[in-house]
Amino acid sequence: MRTQVGIIGAGPAGLMLAHLLRLEGIRSIIIEDRSRAYCEGRRRAGVMEYWVAQMLIKTGVGDRLMREAKLHDGIYFAWDGKAHHIDFKQLIGQQIYVYDQKEVVTDLIAHRLAQGEDILFDVSDVSVHDFESAAPKIRFHHKGEDCEIACDIIAGCDGFHGISRPSFPAQVINQHDKVYPYAWLGILAESPPPEKELIYTWHERGFALFSMRGHDLSRFYLQCTPDEDVSKWPDERIWDELAIRLAGARPLTPGRILQKGITPMRSFVTEPMQTGRLFLAGDAAHIVPPTGAKGMNLAMADVRVLAEALTEHYKLGEEIRLHNYTTTCLRRIWKAQRFSWWMTSLLHIDPRRDTFDMRRQRAELDYVTGSKAAMTSLSENYCGLPFD
């Protein structure tokens, strides 16, 4: 097989990159080691920055998003039984969309296949070769055969556990990793949401998050330990704990729990995000704690930058944007890392806390929800910083 850009991974980053390249007449092939059903069924974060939604809509893959996504004007911070609204629309004139990542993946897969472009699912034994030369190759096993893609560029969009980042020469890569002393116990439940917008809750027993997924479908999270045994959390205990942490700020209606899972929390950044003709995007290059709602949005930012650089490369023969890909992306990534760390530190209870930390957190919550300047800063970061 021969193409211009070989893409590893059929998540939001890989699919969106292929879509943007196709609009510019640039050919690509996507390979994915999971099945189509797995990619379309894997539930992930649902908060989408406004510019991401507009990119999907303007490039022709946002029809279902416009019909089904929830458009939110802001979020709530709650503690001591009271919820405080931070109004993005009033403060900075922006909103956010709530649309599950799996729906984005489903839409992009359907659109690509409808355009007659293939995605090779269920591949195995993927490896990358000769990416320091002008003739990179991707090798893999598919449907009983050994396969090879010859390409000009390889885009590693295969996530944190993929093969792209580990393929970087050890002497060129620098990895920054921070693991947090807490995790999230998350559930999806048949329960009417306690509020139309997300509620971020601080409580002495730990953080909680309340998010809607539909009129009678909600996603809830509870701070827990990274080694938490989910089997020790029967449904009744979960609902009791959610009610305690919401502390009467909004009514809570228990319902049937459809999913349970533990989400560990870490901050991770790889520098550089490119070596030779191999470029990383999305979770392959960086991980953020989910508190700041930046994971999918950063992946979309990466591929926007990469698609623009590749378009300039193929249409004008220019290499400057490709050369500067890492520098351009990392400016946004580190700002998102800072914001995600700040949100996480503000709202979670550190197991090593003392009374000073508790009082400091309360004071900061009071300041953030009482200062227009502080709320404006939070709004700018949450809704998505502008591109340079």
C-alpha positions in Angstrom: 0.0 0.0 0.0 1.1 3.5 -0.8 -0.3 6.8 0.6 0.9 10.2 1.6 0.1 10.0 5.4 -0.1 6.8 7.3 -2.3 7.2 10.4 -2.1 4.8 13.4 -5.2 4.9 15.5 -8.9 5.4 14.8 -9.7 7.6 17.8 -10.8 11.3 17.6 -7.2 12.4 16.7 -6.6 10.0 13.9 -10.0 10.2 12.4 -10.2 14.0 12.5 -6.7 14.3 11.0 -7.7 12.0 8.1 -10.9 14.1 7.6 -9.0 17.4 7.5 -6.4 16.1 5.1 -9.0 14.7 2.8 -10.6 18.1 2.5 -7.3 19.4 1.2 -6.8 16.5 -1.2 -4.2 14.7 0.8 -4.4 10.9 0.9 -4.2 8.9 4.1 -4.7 5.3 5.4 -5.9 4.7 8.9 -5.1 1.5 10.8 -6.6 0.5 14.2 -5.8 -2.5 16.4 -9.4 -2.5 17.9 -12.7 -3.4 16.2 -15.1 -0.8 14.8 -17.6 -1.8 17.5 -15.0 -1.2 20.2 -14.1 2.2 18.9 -17.7 3.3 18.6 -18.7 1.9 21.9 -16.0 3.2 24.2 -17.4 5.9 26.5 -15.1 8.7 27.3 -15.3 12.4 28.2 -18.1 14.5 26.8 -17.1 18.2 27.2 -16.2 19.8 23.9 -14.8 23.2 23.5 -16.8 25.6 21.3 -14.1 25.8 18.6 -14.0 22.0 18.3 -17.7 21.8 17.7 -17.5 24.6 15.1 -14.7 22.8 13.3 -16.8 19.6 13.1 -19.8 21.5 11.9 -17.9 23.6 9.3 -16.1 20.6 7.9 -19.2 18.6 7.3 -19.3 16.1 10.2 -21.4 18.0 12.7 -25.0 17.3 11.6 -25.8 14.9 14.5 -23.8 17.0 16.9 -26.0 20.0 16.1 -29.2 17.8 16.7 -28.2 15.9 19.8 -25.4 17.8 21.7 -26.2 19.8 24.8 -25.1 23.4 24.7 -24.1 24.7 28.1 -23.6 28.3 29.1 -21.5 27.5 32.1 -20.7 25.2 35.1 -21.3 25.1 38.8 -18.9 24.9 41.7 -20.6 23.6 44.8 -19.6 23.2 48.4 -21.3 23.4 51.8 -24.7 22.7 50.2 -24.7 25.6 47.8 -24.0 25.7 44.1 -22.3 28.8 42.5 -22.8 29.4 38.8 -19.9 30.4 36.5 -21.6 31.9 33.4 -19.2 31.5 30.4 -21.6 33.1 28.0 -22.0 36.2 30.1 -18.4 36.4 31.0 -16.7 35.7 27.7 -19.5 35.2 25.2 -18.7 31.4 24.7 -20.4 28.1 25.5 -19.4 24.4 25.6 -21.0 21.4 24.1 -21.6 18.1 25.8 -21.3 15.3 23.3 -19.7 12.0 24.2 -16.4 11.2 22.6 -17.7 7.9 21.3 -20.4 9.8 19.3 -17.6 11.9 17.7 -15.8 8.7 16.7 -19.0 7.2 15.4 -19.7 10.2 13.2 -16.2 10.4 11.8 -16.0 6.7 11.0 -19.4 6.8 9.3 -18.4 9.8 7.2 -15.1 8.4 6.1 -16.6 5.1 5.1 -19.4 6.9 3.2 -16.7 8.8 1.3 -15.3 5.5 0.1 -12.2 5.7 2.3 -11.1 2.6 4.2 -10.2 2.1 7.8 -8.3 -1.1 8.6 -9.7 -2.4 11.9 -8.4 -5.3 13.9 -4.8 -5.0 12.9 -2.0 -6.5 15.0 1.8 -6.4 15.4 2.1 -2.8 14.3 5.5 -1.3 13.9 7.0 1.8 12.3 10.2 1.9 10.3 12.6 4.3 8.5 10.8 7.4 9.8 14.1 9.2 10.1 14.4 8.9 6.3 12.2 10.2 3.5 10.5 6.9 3.0 8.7 5.8 6.3 6.9 2.5 6.5 4.2 1.1 8.8 4.1 -2.7 9.1 1.3 -4.8 10.6 -0.7 -8.0 10.4 -4.2 -7.9 9.0 -6.7 -10.6 8.0 -4.0 -13.3 8.1 -1.5 -11.3 6.0 1.7 -9.3 6.7 1.1 -5.8 5.3 3.1 -2.6 4.7 2.2 1.0 4.1 4.8 3.1 2.4 4.1 6.8 3.1 5.7 10.3 3.4 4.5 10.9 7.0 3.5 8.8 9.9 0.9 10.2 12.4 1.0 8.3 15.7 -2.6 8.8 17.0 -2.6 5.5 18.9 -3.1 6.7 22.5 -1.0 6.5 25.6 -0.4 2.7 25.3 0.2 2.7 21.6 3.5 1.8 19.7 4.2 5.2 18.3 5.8 7.0 21.3 7.9 4.0 22.4 9.3 3.9 18.8 11.1 7.3 19.4 14.8 6.9 19.9 15.5 7.0 23.6 18.1 9.7 23.3 15.6 12.2 21.8 12.6 11.9 24.0 11.9 13.6 27.3 8.9 12.6 29.3 7.2 14.6 32.1 5.0 12.5 34.3 2.9 13.3 37.4 0.7 10.7 39.0 -2.0 11.9 41.5 -2.8 10.3 44.8 -6.5 9.9 43.8 -8.8 8.5 41.1 -12.4 8.7 40.0 -15.1 6.1 40.5 -17.4 6.8 37.6 -20.9 5.6 36.8 -23.4 6.0 34.1 -26.9 5.8 35.5 -30.5 6.0 34.4 -31.1 9.0 36.6 -32.4 12.5 35.7 -29.5 15.0 36.0 -29.6 17.2 39.1 -28.8 20.2 37.0 -28.7 21.2 33.3 -25.0 22.0 33.6 -22.0 20.3 35.2 -21.6 20.5 38.9 -18.0 20.3 40.3 -18.3 19.6 44.0 -15.8 20.1 46.8 -16.5 18.1 50.0 -14.3 17.1 52.9 -14.9 13.5 52.0 -13.7 14.1 48.4 -14.5 15.5 45.1 -17.7 14.7 43.1 -18.9 15.6 39.6 -22.4 15.6 38.2 -22.9 15.6 34.5 -25.9 15.1 32.2 -26.0 12.7 29.3 -29.7 13.0 28.5 -33.0 13.8 30.1 -32.9 10.6 32.1 -29.2 9.7 31.8 -26.4 11.0 33.9 -22.7 10.4 34.5 -21.4 10.8 38.1 -17.9 10.7 39.5 -16.6 10.2 43.1 -13.0 10.8 44.2 -11.5 7.5 45.4 -8.1 6.0 45.8 -6.1 4.8 42.7 -6.2 1.2 44.0 -10.0 1.3 44.8 -11.8 -2.0 44.4 -15.0 -1.2 42.5 -16.6 -4.4 43.8 -16.7 -2.7 47.3 -19.0 0.0 45.9 -22.5 -1.5 45.6 -25.1 0.8 44.0 -26.6 1.8 47.3 -23.2 2.9 48.7 -22.6 5.0 45.6 -25.9 6.8 45.7 -25.5 7.5 49.4 -22.0 8.9 48.9 -23.1 11.1 46.0 -25.9 12.5 48.1 -23.5 13.3 50.9 -21.1 15.1 48.7 -23.7 17.0 46.8 -24.9 18.0 50.3 -28.3 19.2 49.3 -27.1 21.7 46.7 -29.4 20.0 44.2 -31.9 17.1 44.4 -30.5 13.7 43.4 -32.7 10.9 42.1 -31.1 7.4 42.3 -31.6 5.1 39.3 -30.3 1.9 37.7 -26.5 2.0 37.3 -25.4 0.9 33.8 -21.6 1.2 34.1 -19.0 1.5 36.8 -15.3 2.0 36.4 -12.2 3.5 38.0 -10.3 6.3 36.2 -6.7 6.9 37.5 -5.4 10.5 37.2 -2.1 11.6 35.8 -0.4 14.5 33.9 2.0 13.4 31.2 3.8 15.3 28.4 6.2 14.0 25.8 8.8 16.4 24.3 9.4 16.4 21.4 6.2 15.3 19.6 8.1 14.5 16.4 11.2 12.8 15.3 12.0 12.6 11.6 8.8 11.9 9.7 6.9 10.4 12.8 4.5 12.8 14.5 2.5 12.2 17.7 -1.0 13.6 18.4 -3.5 13.3 21.2 -3.0 10.8 24.1 0.1 9.4 22.4 1.8 12.7 23.3 0.0 13.9 26.5 -2.4 12.9 29.2 -4.3 15.4 31.4 -6.4 14.7 34.5 -10.1 14.8 33.4 -11.0 17.6 35.9 -10.2 20.3 33.3 -12.1 18.5 30.4 -9.1 18.9 28.0 -8.3 15.4 26.7 -10.2 15.2 23.4 -10.0 19.0 22.9 -6.2 18.9 23.0 -6.2 16.0 20.6 -8.3 18.0 18.2 -5.9 21.0 18.6 -2.9 18.8 17.7 -4.4 17.5 14.5 -5.6 20.9 13.5 -2.0 22.1 13.7 -0.7 19.0 12.0 -3.2 19.2 9.2 -2.3 22.9 8.5 1.4 22.0 8.5 0.9 19.1 6.1 -1.3 21.2 3.8 1.4 23.8 3.6 4.0 21.0 3.0 2.1 19.4 0.2 0.7 22.5 -1.5 3.6 25.0 -1.1 6.5 22.7 -0.4 7.1 24.5 2.9 8.5 22.7 6.0 8.4 25.5 8.6 5.1 24.5 10.2 6.1 20.8 10.2 9.4 21.7 11.8 7.6 23.8 14.4 4.9 21.3 15.1 6.1 20.4 18.6 6.7 24.0 19.7 3.3 25.1 18.4 1.4 22.3 20.1 3.3 22.4 23.4 2.4 26.0 24.1 -1.2 25.0 24.2 -0.6 21.7 25.9 1.3 23.2 28.8 -1.4 25.8 29.4 -4.0 23.0 29.4 -1.8 21.0 31.8 -1.6 24.0 34.1 -5.3 24.5 34.1 -6.1 20.8 34.6 -3.6 20.6 37.5 -5.2 23.7 39.0 -8.7 22.4 38.8 -7.7 19.1 40.2 -5.7 20.6 43.1 -8.6 23.0 43.9 -11.3 20.4 44.0 -9.8 17.2 45.3 -8.9 16.2 48.9 -5.3 15.2 49.2 -4.9 12.3 51.6 -1.9 14.2 53.1 -4.0 17.3 53.8 -4.0 19.3 57.0 -6.3 22.0 58.3 -4.3 24.7 56.4 -5.0 22.9 53.1 -8.7 22.6 53.8 -9.1 26.3 54.7 -7.0 27.3 51.7 -9.2 25.4 49.3 -12.4 26.9 50.8 -10.8 30.4 50.5 -9.9 29.8 46.9 -13.4 28.5 46.0 -14.9 31.5 47.6 -12.5 33.8 45.6 -13.0 32.0 42.3 -16.8 32.2 42.5 -16.8 35.7 43.9 -14.4 37.5 41.6 -15.3 38.4 38.1 -11.7 38.4 37.1 -11.1 34.9 38.5 -14.3 33.6 36.9 -13.3 35.1 33.6 -9.9 33.4 33.7 -11.5 30.1 34.5 -14.0 30.6 31.7 -11.3 31.4 29.1 -9.4 28.2 30.0 -12.4 25.9 30.3 -13.9 27.0 27.0 -10.6 26.8 25.2 -7.8 29.3 24.7 -7.6 31.0 21.2 -5.1 29.8 18.7 -2.2 32.1 18.0 
